[in-house]
Amino acid sequence: MKVLGIETSCDECAAAVVEDGRKILSNRVATQIDWHRQYNGVVPEIASRIHTEWIRPVVREALQEAGLKKEDIDAVAVTNRPGLIGSLLVGVSFAKSFAYALGLPFVGVDHIRAHIYAAHLEREIPYPYIGLLVSGGNTILCEVRDFDDIIIRGATIDDAVGEAFDKVAKFYGFGYPGGVAVDRLAAKGDADAFVFPSPRLYKGNHPYDVSYSGLKNAVINQRRQFLRPGAADTPENIAASFQKRAVDILLKKLFRLCDDTGINRIVAGGGVAANSLLRKKVAEQKNREVIFPSLSLCGDNAAMVAGIGYHYLKRGDRDGLQLSASPRVDGFRKNYP
């Protein structure tokens, strides 16, 4: 089954063709970074307007790269949640129109589930495993039992880890996108120059929850009080020390979840899964199997949408023309020990 995937949840306009949930025939991503760089962040109205201009040519390019005509497509999968509502609606509207015109089945796909599935495009991964979804909008630790059987064990109670990277980078003018800029700058700095604080969550929070608001504010507003005596207060050292603490916060909860569940297979996904320090620290775990997708599959892309969409379609799931978009994270089971 050749599935056309469409992804427009934020500022990436993407289309891909994936065969039988694994074989990537094409994967086109048109980025809007240059349009949003001057604002140091995504402007939703601009993003949705650009999607309306780009979605048709990007889909055409995906078909051409796959060596297919639109009549060769068997089904359509599209991201319809969560994300920027205006951007999502562009992709959903196009997908419904494409499927309706050709009489094809189509299905809406959850962006978070698609990110977790991304690594499956490159290798066979047995269930269960611990899923680590880290991006600009979401930070989730979960137990994955099947492609759509995902139990959230922990999440951020405030800022997502990627959001913290973006805001620190914006404040100090490190560059845009923030995660990439911090990672690049941190490679030149001393990660021990600053001793930034770890959050202390209240007893009412769950054991695998994380928080990044306090760290972000400490780095932005109080950094000098965390500077080690004799260390240099430089952009490189700020980036390196902030990145080290951000990753430490995440890994502490991730490894605790592995220990408590007895599941020692970790599969990561999302834009922050491309972070070099995160990949290095997780890979150092000798007693755990760690799987990261290729860098091209960490960010928003349509191959992951088409890939997981195939499994829904194979199961017989279909959506009708009433399918709409939602900005919210929903439909997940939550179970905190």
Secondary structure, 3 states (H helix, E strand, C coil): CEEEEEECCCCEEEEEEEECCCEEEEEEEEECHHHHHHHCCCCHHHHHHHHHHHHHHHHHHHHHHHCCCHHHCCEEEEEEECCCHHHHHHHHHHHHHHHHHHCCCEEEEEHHHHHHHHHHHCCCCCCCEEEEEECCCCEEEEEEEECCEEEEEEEECCCCHHHHHHHHHHHHCCCCCHHHHHHHHHCCCCCCCECCCCCCCCCCCCCCCECCHHHHHHHHHCHHHHECCCCCCCHHHHHHHHHHHHHHHHHHHHHHHHHHHCCCEEEEECHHHHCHHHHHHHHCCCCCEEECCCHHHCCCCCHHHHHHHHHHHHHCCCCCCCCCCCCCCCCCEECCC
